[in-house]
């Protein structure tokens, strides 16, 4: 491998044979490259089980995975990204408050699996993984015209980054709280992340709303679960909204959960409903952006159990 990076730019230097890729494993470490189609944090997030590297020439993430933790009576051909990837990407994406902009993590269709669960907090491992990526083809021979652009070293355009430091402490706090065995949470977060990817394409904003409605339904069920734990036997949409108001320190105004989106959601997902028949989905472009930001606040509340304003969060 002849690829090298400049350390002063937080990039990879020399290759190593200490970490070897393999074709398929049930347990190990998964490495994911990101496409310049997204919008990223500049910097590094490290945890023994998770890594994010946002450098000028390469953006990638890595996390431990264990398929045995997700066995059950279900089957899907759409298991990409893996559960652990969803949770890592969520920790990175949920650490932005209302009107704070976005990060849009856009996975590239290329991964690397390693048989060992390597220490992802070790800077040397970061270097090794980066060099393994740069020493690989990355761009598949069967790539489609619709595939996102590859990283810059493989002919793609430059990455775009947020002009703000990473709130690493808050991201770590979220990462440590999410539970890979909570499949309801995973399903909701995966739909929320996919919506942001779809919103990168102007023609698919409506489809982003479809995904956001799945995420919305997941948050409702997650809040109802919390209400049942508090002793409410059959929580409804009004109880769920009151839960949000209490958490945010607002008075109970007696509205149902995300009631402003109810009619539009029913009319969009059901071409014929009690609200009529429409030739187009009766929603607007701003609905997707508003719902995405609202759900970001709700997911963070569900995971952390408290309201945190990332604008005022001091990373130390």
Secondary structure, 3 states (H helix, E strand, C coil): CCCCCCHHHCCCCCCCCCCCEECCCCEEEEEEEECCCCEECCEEEEECCEEEEECCCCEEEEEEEEHHHHCCCCCCCCCCCCHHHHHHHHHHHCCCCCCCCCCECCEEEEEEEECCCCCCCCHHHHHHHHHHHHCCCCCCCCCCCCCCCCCHHHCCCCCCECCCCCCHHHHHHHHHHCCCCCHHHHHHHHHHHHHHHHCCCHHHHHHHHHHHHHHHHHHHHHHHHHHHHCCCCCCCHHHHHHHHHHHCCCCCCCCCCCHHHHHHHHHHHCCEECCEECCCCCCCHHHHHHHHHHHHHHHHHHHHCCCCCHHHCCCC
